[in-house]
Amino acid sequence: MNHLSILATAPIEAAAKAKSSSSSSATFLIFIVVVVVALYFLFLRPNQQKAKRQREENSSIGLGDRVVSIGGIVGTIEEMEGDRVVLVTGDDDAAPGGPGATRLVMLRSAISRKAPLPTPPIESEPADEEAGGTDDGHASEGDAGA
């Protein structure tokens, strides 16, 4: 009787194993699809959008724009021809081509972004010191005898 019960339940157990293996395969496949979609939205799409913004900004640069190269060089675009630009760097007060200015020829793709125009330094007036005293609150040597 023992053998008959084993033989009777064998097809049922085999069907259950086949069902569980197919459901685990489906679960695994769904997991893989979810991981691929997450990787796309976390890594690929932001990089594509960043590259698109970079291309748009690079195509909008023109003569006289102040830019920063991918190497960190700041300068003003003096000439543009095809995929090459001439960047003038050096003293902000130097006239293009004058003393203190350096001309660099670089690829247009080496321009990282537009740079903000430099702001002039704010001049501050020196604080008036009180006669006979110091800033630390101690009396000066001349006041010590009084």
C-alpha positions in Angstrom: 0.0 0.0 0.0 2.9 2.2 0.6 4.1 1.8 -2.9 0.7 2.5 -4.3 0.4 5.8 -2.5 3.9 6.9 -3.7 3.0 6.0 -7.3 -0.3 7.9 -7.0 1.3 11.1 -5.7 4.3 11.2 -8.0 2.5 12.8 -11.0 1.0 15.5 -8.6 4.4 16.3 -7.1 6.0 16.5 -10.6 3.3 19.0 -11.7 3.8 21.1 -8.6 7.6 21.3 -9.2 7.0 22.3 -12.9 4.6 25.0 -11.8 7.0 26.4 -9.1 10.0 26.4 -11.5 8.0 28.3 -14.2 6.7 30.9 -11.6 10.3 31.4 -10.3 11.5 31.9 -13.9 8.8 34.5 -14.5 9.7 36.3 -11.2 13.4 36.3 -12.2 12.5 37.7 -15.7 10.4 40.5 -14.1 13.2 41.3 -11.7 15.7 41.6 -14.6 13.3 43.9 -16.5 12.8 46.1 -13.4 16.6 46.4 -12.9 17.2 47.3 -16.6 14.5 50.0 -16.4 15.9 51.4 -13.2 19.4 51.5 -14.6 18.1 53.4 -17.7 16.4 56.1 -15.6 19.2 56.4 -13.1 22.3 56.4 -15.4 21.7 56.5 -19.1 18.9 59.1 -19.4 20.5 61.8 -17.2 23.8 61.4 -19.1 21.9 61.7 -22.4 20.1 64.9 -21.2 23.4 66.3 -20.0 25.1 65.7 -23.3 22.2 67.3 -25.2 22.4 70.4 -23.0 26.2 70.5 -23.6 25.7 70.3 -27.4 23.0 73.0 -27.3 25.2 75.4 -25.2 28.3 74.6 -27.4 26.4 75.5 -30.5 25.2 78.8 -29.0 28.6 80.3 -28.3 29.8 83.1 -30.5 32.4 85.7 -30.9 33.1 87.8 -27.8 31.6 85.2 -25.4 33.6 84.6 -22.3 34.0 80.8 -21.9 35.7 78.1 -19.8 37.4 75.2 -21.4 37.3 71.6 -20.2 40.8 72.2 -18.8 39.6 75.2 -16.8 41.1 77.9 -19.0 39.0 81.1 -19.0 39.1 83.4 -22.0 37.2 85.3 -24.6 36.4 83.9 -28.1 38.2 86.0 -30.7 37.7 83.9 -33.9 35.7 80.9 -34.9 36.3 78.7 -38.0 34.6 75.3 -38.4 35.3 73.2 -35.3 38.2 75.5 -34.1 38.0 78.6 -31.9 40.7 81.1 -31.0 40.5 81.9 -27.3 42.2 85.0 -25.9 43.3 84.6 -22.3 45.4 86.7 -19.9 44.9 89.9 -18.1 41.3 91.1 -18.1 42.5 94.6 -18.9 44.7 93.5 -21.8 43.4 94.2 -25.3 43.1 91.2 -27.5 46.5 90.7 -29.2 48.1 93.1 -26.9 50.7 92.5 -24.2 49.6 90.2 -21.4 47.1 88.4 -23.7 47.6 84.8 -25.0 45.9 83.4 -28.0 45.0 79.7 -27.8 43.6 77.6 -30.7 41.4 74.8 -29.5 38.6 72.6 -30.6 35.0 73.9 -30.2 34.2 70.6 -28.3 36.8 71.6 -25.7 34.6 74.5 -24.6 32.9 73.4 -21.4 30.5 76.3 -20.7 30.0 80.1 -20.9 31.6 81.9 -18.0 30.0 84.8 -16.2 31.6 88.2 -16.9 34.0 89.3 -14.2 32.7 91.7 -11.7 34.9 94.6 -10.7 36.3 94.4 -7.1 34.4 96.4 -4.5 36.6 99.0 -2.9 36.2 99.3 0.8 37.2 102.4 2.8 39.7 101.8 5.6 38.1 102.1 9.1 39.0 105.3 11.0 41.1 104.5 14.0 40.4 106.4 17.2 43.2 108.6 18.4 45.0 107.4 21.5 43.4 103.9 21.6 43.9 100.5 20.0 41.4 98.1 18.6 41.9 95.6 21.4 40.5 97.9 24.1 43.7 98.3 26.0 45.1 101.7 26.8 48.1 102.8 24.8 51.5 103.5 26.5 50.8 107.2 26.6 47.6 106.8 28.5 49.1 104.5 31.2 50.7 107.4 33.2 47.5 109.4 33.5 
